[in-house]
Amino acid sequence: MKDKTIYTLHSNICKALANPIRIEIIDILNDREMSFGEIQEITGVLKSNLSQHLSMMVSNGILSQRKEGLNMYFRLTTEKIAIACRMMREVLIENLKKHQELIKDL
């Protein structure tokens, strides 16, 4: 029996992505670094809630952070995260189109 650790690690990444706020954060950090305040302003999420989301994403290797003065900045650890999210959105759109076709046929 082969080691299944990779499946657990993969699942942990998927769980870290399984939240609309975290997906939005990935979307806005797609191609740039942003400060905590900038992310909060765009998402409208309360400071304490946003802090928890960002912390989880950093601990799961989705985001990296750096401190400059009093500000904390965040960015994606790899562009592949944004690519994966875009691919999942494409799957979602394809599924929605299929459902629309089924509804038309009714």
N, CA, C and O atoms as a GROMACS GRO file, in nm:
protein
  424
    1MET      N    1   0.084  -0.119   0.000
    1MET     CA    2   0.000   0.000   0.000
    1MET      C    3   0.088   0.124   0.000
    1MET      O    4   0.178   0.137   0.083
    2LYS      N    5   0.063   0.215  -0.093
    2LYS     CA    6   0.146   0.334  -0.102
    2LYS      C    7   0.107   0.437   0.004
    2LYS      O    8  -0.004   0.436   0.057
    3ASP      N    9   0.200   0.526   0.033
    3ASP     CA   10   0.178   0.632   0.130
    3ASP      C   11   0.073   0.730   0.076
    3ASP      O   12   0.083   0.778  -0.037
    4LYS      N   13  -0.026   0.759   0.156
    4LYS     CA   14  -0.136   0.846   0.112
    4LYS      C   15  -0.125   0.986   0.171
    4LYS      O   16  -0.222   1.062   0.168
    5THR      N   17  -0.010   1.022   0.224
    5THR     CA   18   0.011   1.154   0.283
    5THR      C   19  -0.019   1.265   0.184
    5THR      O   20  -0.073   1.369   0.222
    6ILE      N   21   0.017   1.244   0.059
    6ILE     CA   22  -0.006   1.347  -0.043
    6ILE      C   23  -0.154   1.383  -0.054
    6ILE      O   24  -0.188   1.499  -0.079
    7TYR      N   25  -0.241   1.285  -0.035
    7TYR     CA   26  -0.385   1.311  -0.042
    7TYR      C   27  -0.432   1.398   0.076
    7TYR      O   28  -0.518   1.484   0.060
    8THR      N   29  -0.375   1.373   0.190
    8THR     CA   30  -0.408   1.455   0.308
    8THR      C   31  -0.361   1.598   0.289
    8THR      O   32  -0.435   1.692   0.317
    9LEU      N   33  -0.240   1.614   0.241
    9LEU     CA   34  -0.186   1.748   0.218
    9LEU      C   35  -0.266   1.821   0.110
    9LEU      O   36  -0.294   1.940   0.123
   10HIS      N   37  -0.302   1.750   0.007
   10HIS     CA   38  -0.383   1.807  -0.101
   10HIS      C   39  -0.519   1.851  -0.046
   10HIS      O   40  -0.568   1.960  -0.078
   11SER      N   41  -0.578   1.767   0.036
   11SER     CA   42  -0.706   1.798   0.098
   11SER      C   43  -0.698   1.923   0.186
   11SER      O   44  -0.791   2.004   0.188
   12ASN      N   45  -0.588   1.937   0.257
   12ASN     CA   46  -0.570   2.055   0.343
   12ASN      C   47  -0.567   2.184   0.261
   12ASN      O   48  -0.624   2.286   0.302
   13ILE      N   49  -0.502   2.181   0.146
   13ILE     CA   50  -0.499   2.298   0.059
   13ILE      C   51  -0.639   2.328   0.008
   13ILE      O   52  -0.682   2.444   0.006
   14CYS      N   53  -0.711   2.224  -0.033
   14CYS     CA   54  -0.848   2.244  -0.082
   14CYS      C   55  -0.938   2.301   0.028
   14CYS      O   56  -1.021   2.387   0.000
   15LYS      N   57  -0.922   2.254   0.150
   15LYS     CA   58  -1.001   2.307   0.262
   15LYS      C   59  -0.969   2.454   0.285
   15LYS      O   60  -1.058   2.534   0.316
   16ALA      N   61  -0.843   2.490   0.271
   16ALA     CA   62  -0.802   2.629   0.290
   16ALA      C   63  -0.862   2.720   0.182
   16ALA      O   64  -0.880   2.839   0.204
   17LEU      N   65  -0.892   2.663   0.068
   17LEU     CA   66  -0.950   2.740  -0.041
   17LEU      C   67  -1.103   2.740  -0.037
   17LEU      O   68  -1.166   2.817  -0.110
   18ALA      N   69  -1.161   2.657   0.045
   18ALA     CA   70  -1.306   2.635   0.045
   18ALA      C   71  -1.381   2.741   0.124
   18ALA      O   72  -1.455   2.710   0.217
   19ASN      N   73  -1.362   2.866   0.087
   19ASN     CA   74  -1.430   2.976   0.154
   19ASN      C   75  -1.437   3.093   0.056
   19ASN      O   76  -1.336   3.127  -0.005
   20PRO      N   77  -1.554   3.154   0.038
   20PRO     CA   78  -1.566   3.262  -0.061
   20PRO      C   79  -1.475   3.382  -0.033
   20PRO      O   80  -1.426   3.445  -0.126
   21ILE      N   81  -1.452   3.413   0.092
   21ILE     CA   82  -1.364   3.526   0.126
   21ILE      C   83  -1.221   3.493   0.084
   21ILE      O   84  -1.152   3.578   0.028
   22ARG      N   85  -1.176   3.372   0.110
   22ARG     CA   86  -1.039   3.335   0.074
   22ARG      C   87  -1.022   3.327  -0.078
   22ARG      O   88  -0.915   3.360  -0.130
   23ILE      N   89  -1.126   3.285  -0.149
   23ILE     CA   90  -1.118   3.284  -0.295
   23ILE      C   91  -1.112   3.428  -0.347
   23ILE      O   92  -1.038   3.456  -0.442
   24GLU      N   93  -1.188   3.517  -0.286
   24GLU     CA   94  -1.182   3.659  -0.325
   24GLU      C   95  -1.042   3.716  -0.300
   24GLU      O   96  -0.990   3.791  -0.383
   25ILE      N   97  -0.982   3.681  -0.188
   25ILE     CA   98  -0.847   3.728  -0.156
   25ILE      C   99  -0.749   3.680  -0.263
   25ILE      O  100  -0.664   3.757  -0.308
   26ILE      N  101  -0.760   3.555  -0.303
   26ILE     CA  102  -0.672   3.502  -0.408
   26ILE      C  103  -0.694   3.581  -0.538
   26ILE      O  104  -0.598   3.612  -0.608
   27ASP      N  105  -0.818   3.611  -0.568
   27ASP     CA  106  -0.851   3.684  -0.689
   27ASP      C  107  -0.788   3.823  -0.688
   27ASP      O  108  -0.732   3.867  -0.789
   28ILE      N  109  -0.797   3.893  -0.576
   28ILE     CA  110  -0.743   4.030  -0.573
   28ILE      C  111  -0.591   4.033  -0.560
   28ILE      O  112  -0.528   4.132  -0.598
   29LEU      N  113  -0.532   3.926  -0.508
   29LEU     CA  114  -0.386   3.920  -0.499
   29LEU      C  115  -0.325   3.852  -0.621
   29LEU      O  116  -0.206   3.821  -0.623
   30ASN      N  117  -0.405   3.829  -0.721
   30ASN     CA  118  -0.364   3.754  -0.840
   30ASN      C  119  -0.226   3.792  -0.893
   30ASN      O  120  -0.142   3.705  -0.916
   31ASP      N  121  -0.203   3.918  -0.911
   31ASP     CA  122  -0.077   3.958  -0.974
   31ASP      C  123  -0.004   4.069  -0.899
   31ASP      O  124   0.079   4.139  -0.956
   32ARG      N  125  -0.035   4.083  -0.770
   32ARG     CA  126   0.033   4.189  -0.694
   32ARG      C  127   0.030   4.162  -0.545
   32ARG      O  128  -0.048   4.081  -0.495
   33GLU      N  129   0.114   4.232  -0.477
   33GLU     CA  130   0.119   4.229  -0.331
   33GLU      C  131   0.031   4.342  -0.279
   33GLU      O  132   0.024   4.450  -0.339
   34MET      N  133  -0.036   4.317  -0.167
   34MET     CA  134  -0.122   4.420  -0.108
   34MET      C  135  -0.106   4.420   0.042
   34MET      O  136  -0.072   4.319   0.103
   35SER      N  137  -0.132   4.536   0.101
   35SER     CA  138  -0.128   4.547   0.247
   35SER      C  139  -0.257   4.494   0.306
   35SER      O  140  -0.358   4.480   0.237
   36PHE      N  141  -0.252   4.466   0.435
   36PHE     CA  142  -0.370   4.421   0.508
   36PHE      C  143  -0.484   4.521   0.488
   36PHE      O  144  -0.597   4.484   0.458
   37GLY      N  145  -0.452   4.648   0.504
   37GLY     CA  146  -0.554   4.753   0.491
   37GLY      C  147  -0.616   4.758   0.353
   37GLY      O  148  -0.737   4.778   0.341
   38GLU      N  149  -0.536   4.740   0.248
   38GLU     CA  150  -0.588   4.739   0.112
   38GLU      C  151  -0.682   4.621   0.091
   38GLU      O  152  -0.789   4.634   0.031
   39ILE      N  153  -0.642   4.505   0.142
   39ILE     CA  154  -0.726   4.385   0.129
   39ILE      C  155  -0.857   4.406   0.204
   39ILE      O  156  -0.964   4.370   0.154
   40GLN      N  157  -0.848   4.463   0.322
   40GLN     CA  158  -0.969   4.487   0.400
   40GLN      C  159  -1.062   4.585   0.330
   40GLN      O  160  -1.183   4.565   0.328
   41GLU      N  161  -1.006   4.689   0.274
   41GLU     CA  162  -1.088   4.789   0.205
   41GLU      C  163  -1.162   4.729   0.086
   41GLU      O  164  -1.280   4.759   0.064
   42ILE      N  165  -1.094   4.644   0.010
   42ILE     CA  166  -1.157   4.583  -0.108
   42ILE      C  167  -1.261   4.479  -0.068
   42ILE      O  168  -1.369   4.475  -0.127
   43THR      N  169  -1.230   4.395   0.031
   43THR     CA  170  -1.322   4.287   0.068
   43THR      C  171  -1.432   4.333   0.162
   43THR      O  172  -1.542   4.276   0.161
   44GLY      N  173  -1.406   4.434   0.242
   44GLY     CA  174  -1.505   4.480   0.340
   44GLY      C  175  -1.518   4.387   0.460
   44GLY      O  176  -1.615   4.397   0.536
   45VAL      N  177  -1.423   4.297   0.477
   45VAL     CA  178  -1.426   4.200   0.586
   45VAL      C  179  -1.372   4.267   0.714
   45VAL      O  180  -1.276   4.344   0.708
   46LEU      N  181  -1.434   4.237   0.827
   46LEU     CA  182  -1.386   4.290   0.954
   46LEU      C  183  -1.241   4.250   0.980
   46LEU      O  184  -1.198   4.143   0.938
   47LYS      N  185  -1.167   4.337   1.051
   47LYS     CA  186  -1.025   4.313   1.075
   47LYS      C  187  -0.997   4.176   1.137
   47LYS      O  188  -0.911   4.103   1.089
   48SER      N  189  -1.070   4.142   1.242
   48SER     CA  190  -1.044   4.016   1.311
   48SER      C  191  -1.072   3.896   1.221
   48SER      O  192  -0.998   3.797   1.224
   49ASN      N  193  -1.178   3.903   1.144
   49ASN     CA  194  -1.213   3.794   1.053
   49ASN      C  195  -1.110   3.783   0.940
   49ASN      O  196  -1.066   3.673   0.906
   50LEU      N  197  -1.072   3.897   0.884
   50LEU     CA  198  -0.973   3.898   0.776
   50LEU      C  199  -0.839   3.844   0.826
   50LEU      O  200  -0.772   3.768   0.756
   51SER      N  201  -0.802   3.881   0.945
   51SER     CA  202  -0.678   3.834   1.004
   51SER      C  203  -0.675   3.682   1.014
   51SER      O  204  -0.573   3.619   0.986
   52GLN      N  205  -0.787   3.622   1.053
   52GLN     CA  206  -0.796   3.476   1.063
   52GLN      C  207  -0.783   3.411   0.927
   52GLN      O  208  -0.713   3.310   0.912
   53HIS      N  209  -0.849   3.467   0.827
   53HIS     CA  210  -0.841   3.411   0.692
   53HIS      C  211  -0.698   3.419   0.639
   53HIS      O  212  -0.646   3.320   0.588
   54LEU      N  213  -0.636   3.534   0.652
   54LEU     CA  214  -0.500   3.552   0.602
   54LEU      C  215  -0.403   3.460   0.675
   54LEU      O  216  -0.314   3.401   0.613
   55SER      N  217  -0.420   3.447   0.805
   55SER     CA  218  -0.333   3.360   0.885
   55SER      C  219  -0.344   3.215   0.838
   55SER      O  220  -0.243   3.146   0.825
   56MET      N  221  -0.466   3.170   0.813
   56MET     CA  222  -0.486   3.033   0.767
   56MET      C  223  -0.420   3.012   0.631
   56MET      O  224  -0.359   2.908   0.606
   57MET      N  225  -0.433   3.111   0.544
   57MET     CA  226  -0.376   3.100   0.410
   57MET      C  227  -0.223   3.100   0.414
   57MET      O  228  -0.158   3.033   0.334
   58VAL      N  229  -0.167   3.177   0.505
   58VAL     CA  230  -0.021   3.178   0.522
   58VAL      C  231   0.025   3.044   0.577
   58VAL      O  232   0.123   2.987   0.528
   59SER      N  233  -0.043   2.993   0.678
   59SER     CA  234  -0.001   2.867   0.740
   59SER      C  235  -0.015   2.747   0.645
   59SER      O  236   0.053   2.646   0.663
   60ASN      N  237  -0.103   2.758   0.545
   60ASN     CA  238  -0.120   2.651   0.447
   60ASN      C  239  -0.037   2.673   0.321
   60ASN      O  240  -0.051   2.599   0.223
   61GLY      N  241   0.049   2.774   0.322
   61GLY     CA  242   0.139   2.797   0.210
   61GLY      C  243   0.077   2.861   0.088
   61GLY      O  244   0.137   2.859  -0.020
   62ILE      N  245  -0.042   2.918   0.104
   62ILE     CA  246  -0.109   2.983  -0.009
   62ILE      C  247  -0.059   3.126  -0.025
   62ILE      O  248  -0.040   3.174  -0.137
   63LEU      N  249  -0.037   3.193   0.087
   63LEU     CA  250   0.013   3.330   0.087
   63LEU      C  251   0.145   3.338   0.160
   63LEU      O  252   0.176   3.256   0.247
   64SER      N  253   0.223   3.439   0.124
   64SER     CA  254   0.340   3.475   0.204
   64SER      C  255   0.315   3.615   0.255
   64SER      O  256   0.237   3.690   0.198
   65GLN      N  257   0.382   3.648   0.363
   65GLN     CA  258   0.363   3.780   0.422
   65GLN      C  259   0.498   3.842   0.454
   65GLN      O  260   0.597   3.773   0.478
   66ARG      N  261   0.500   3.974   0.455
   66ARG     CA  262   0.618   4.047   0.499
   66ARG      C  263   0.573   4.172   0.571
   66ARG      O  264   0.467   4.228   0.541
   67LYS      N  265   0.654   4.214   0.664
   67LYS     CA  266   0.622   4.333   0.743
   67LYS      C  267   0.713   4.446   0.699
   67LYS      O  268   0.834   4.428   0.682
   68GLU      N  269   0.654   4.562   0.681
   68GLU     CA  270   0.729   4.683   0.649
   68GLU      C  271   0.676   4.794   0.738
   68GLU      O  272   0.564   4.842   0.718
   69GLY      N  273   0.755   4.834   0.834
   69GLY     CA  274   0.708   4.932   0.930
   69GLY      C  275   0.592   4.876   1.010
   69GLY      O  276   0.603   4.770   1.072
   70LEU      N  277   0.481   4.947   1.008
   70LEU     CA  278   0.362   4.901   1.079
   70LEU      C  279   0.270   4.817   0.992
   70LEU      O  280   0.172   4.761   1.040
   71ASN      N  281   0.301   4.809   0.864
   71ASN     CA  282   0.214   4.740   0.769
   71ASN      C  283   0.258   4.598   0.740
   71ASN      O  284   0.378   4.568   0.734
   72MET      N  285   0.159   4.511   0.721
   72MET     CA  286   0.182   4.373   0.680
   72MET      C  287   0.134   4.361   0.536
   72MET      O  288   0.024   4.404   0.502
   73TYR      N  289   0.219   4.300   0.452
   73TYR     CA  290   0.187   4.283   0.311
   73TYR      C  291   0.174   4.134   0.279
   73TYR      O  292   0.243   4.051   0.336
   74PHE      N  293   0.084   4.104   0.185
   74PHE     CA  294   0.055   3.965   0.148
   74PHE      C  295   0.063   3.950  -0.002
   74PHE      O  296   0.032   4.042  -0.078
   75ARG      N  297   0.105   3.831  -0.045
   75ARG     CA  298   0.106   3.796  -0.187
   75ARG      C  299   0.091   3.645  -0.199
   75ARG      O  300   0.114   3.571  -0.103
   76LEU      N  301   0.052   3.600  -0.318
   76LEU     CA  302   0.042   3.456  -0.343
   76LEU      C  303   0.183   3.397  -0.345
   76LEU      O  304   0.276   3.460  -0.394
   77THR      N  305   0.197   3.277  -0.292
   77THR     CA  306   0.328   3.212  -0.293
   77THR      C  307   0.365   3.166  -0.433
   77THR      O  308   0.484   3.154  -0.465
   78THR      N  309   0.265   3.139  -0.516
   78THR     CA  310   0.288   3.099  -0.654
   78THR      C  311   0.167   3.137  -0.737
   78THR      O  312   0.054   3.132  -0.688
   79GLU      N  313   0.190   3.174  -0.862
   79GLU     CA  314   0.079   3.209  -0.951
   79GLU      C  315  -0.008   3.088  -0.981
   79GLU      O  316  -0.121   3.103  -1.028
   80LYS      N  317   0.043   2.967  -0.955
   80LYS     CA  318  -0.033   2.845  -0.982
   80LYS      C  319  -0.162   2.840  -0.898
   80LYS      O  320  -0.259   2.776  -0.939
   81ILE      N  321  -0.162   2.905  -0.783
   81ILE     CA  322  -0.282   2.908  -0.700
   81ILE      C  323  -0.393   2.984  -0.773
   81ILE      O  324  -0.507   2.938  -0.778
   82ALA      N  325  -0.359   3.098  -0.829
   82ALA     CA  326  -0.458   3.176  -0.904
   82ALA      C  327  -0.503   3.100  -1.028
   82ALA      O  328  -0.621   3.103  -1.064
   83ILE      N  329  -0.410   3.031  -1.094
   83ILE     CA  330  -0.445   2.952  -1.212
   83ILE      C  331  -0.542   2.841  -1.174
   83ILE      O  332  -0.640   2.817  -1.245
   84ALA      N  333  -0.515   2.773  -1.063
   84ALA     CA  334  -0.604   2.665  -1.018
   84ALA      C  335  -0.744   2.719  -0.988
   84ALA      O  336  -0.844   2.656  -1.023
   85CYS      N  337  -0.752   2.835  -0.925
   85CYS     CA  338  -0.883   2.894  -0.895
   85CYS      C  339  -0.956   2.934  -1.022
   85CYS      O  340  -1.078   2.917  -1.032
   86ARG      N  341  -0.884   2.987  -1.119
   86ARG     CA  342  -0.948   3.022  -1.247
   86ARG      C  343  -1.000   2.897  -1.317
   86ARG      O  344  -1.108   2.899  -1.376
   87MET      N  345  -0.923   2.789  -1.311
   87MET     CA  346  -0.968   2.664  -1.373
   87MET      C  347  -1.095   2.613  -1.305
   87MET      O  348  -1.186   2.566  -1.373
   88MET      N  349  -1.100   2.621  -1.175
   88MET     CA  350  -1.220   2.576  -1.104
   88MET      C  351  -1.340   2.663  -1.140
   88MET      O  352  -1.452   2.614  -1.149
   89ARG      N  353  -1.316   2.793  -1.160
   89ARG     CA  354  -1.425   2.881  -1.200
   89ARG      C  355  -1.474   2.843  -1.340
   89ARG      O  356  -1.594   2.850  -1.366
   90GLU      N  357  -1.384   2.804  -1.428
   90GLU     CA  358  -1.423   2.760  -1.562
   90GLU      C  359  -1.511   2.635  -1.552
   90GLU      O  360  -1.609   2.623  -1.626
   91VAL      N  361  -1.476   2.543  -1.464
   91VAL     CA  362  -1.559   2.423  -1.443
   91VAL      C  363  -1.697   2.466  -1.393
   91VAL      O  364  -1.799   2.413  -1.440
   92LEU      N  365  -1.702   2.560  -1.300
   92LEU     CA  366  -1.829   2.610  -1.248
   92LEU      C  367  -1.914   2.669  -1.361
   92LEU      O  368  -2.033   2.640  -1.371
   93ILE      N  369  -1.853   2.751  -1.444
   93ILE     CA  370  -1.926   2.814  -1.554
   93ILE      C  371  -1.978   2.709  -1.652
   93ILE      O  372  -2.092   2.719  -1.698
   94GLU      N  373  -1.897   2.609  -1.683
   94GLU     CA  374  -1.942   2.502  -1.772
   94GLU      C  375  -2.062   2.429  -1.712
   94GLU      O  376  -2.158   2.398  -1.783
   95ASN      N  377  -2.056   2.402  -1.582
   95ASN     CA  378  -2.168   2.333  -1.515
   95ASN      C  379  -2.294   2.420  -1.516
   95ASN      O  380  -2.404   2.369  -1.538
   96LEU      N  381  -2.277   2.550  -1.494
   96LEU     CA  382  -2.394   2.639  -1.497
   96LEU      C  383  -2.457   2.641  -1.636
   96LEU      O  384  -2.579   2.642  -1.649
   97LYS      N  385  -2.373   2.641  -1.739
   97LYS     CA  386  -2.425   2.638  -1.876
   97LYS      C  387  -2.504   2.510  -1.903
   97LYS      O  388  -2.608   2.513  -1.967
   98LYS      N  389  -2.452   2.397  -1.853
   98LYS     CA  390  -2.523   2.269  -1.871
   98LYS      C  391  -2.658   2.273  -1.803
   98LYS      O  392  -2.757   2.224  -1.857
   99HIS      N  393  -2.663   2.332  -1.683
   99HIS     CA  394  -2.789   2.341  -1.610
   99HIS      C  395  -2.887   2.433  -1.682
   99HIS      O  396  -3.007   2.406  -1.685
  100GLN      N  397  -2.837   2.539  -1.741
  100GLN     CA  398  -2.924   2.630  -1.817
  100GLN      C  399  -2.985   2.557  -1.937
  100GLN      O  400  -3.102   2.576  -1.969
  101GLU      N  401  -2.905   2.475  -2.002
  101GLU     CA  402  -2.956   2.398  -2.116
  101GLU      C  403  -3.064   2.300  -2.072
  101GLU      O  404  -3.164   2.282  -2.141
  102LEU      N  405  -3.044   2.237  -1.954
  102LEU     CA  406  -3.146   2.145  -1.903
  102LEU      C  407  -3.276   2.219  -1.874
  102LEU      O  408  -3.384   2.169  -1.902
  103ILE      N  409  -3.263   2.337  -1.818
  103ILE     CA  410  -3.382   2.416  -1.784
  103ILE      C  411  -3.458   2.456  -1.911
  103ILE      O  412  -3.581   2.454  -1.914
  104LYS      N  413  -3.385   2.492  -2.016
  104LYS     CA  414  -3.448   2.528  -2.144
  104LYS      C  415  -3.529   2.412  -2.200
  104LYS      O  416  -3.635   2.432  -2.258
  105ASP      N  417  -3.476   2.289  -2.182
  105ASP     CA  418  -3.542   2.170  -2.236
  105ASP      C  419  -3.668   2.133  -2.160
  105ASP      O  420  -3.748   2.054  -2.209
  106LEU      N  421  -3.688   2.189  -2.041
  106LEU     CA  422  -3.807   2.155  -1.964
  106LEU      C  423  -3.928   2.219  -2.019
  106LEU      O  424  -4.038   2.201  -1.965
   0.00000   0.00000   0.00000
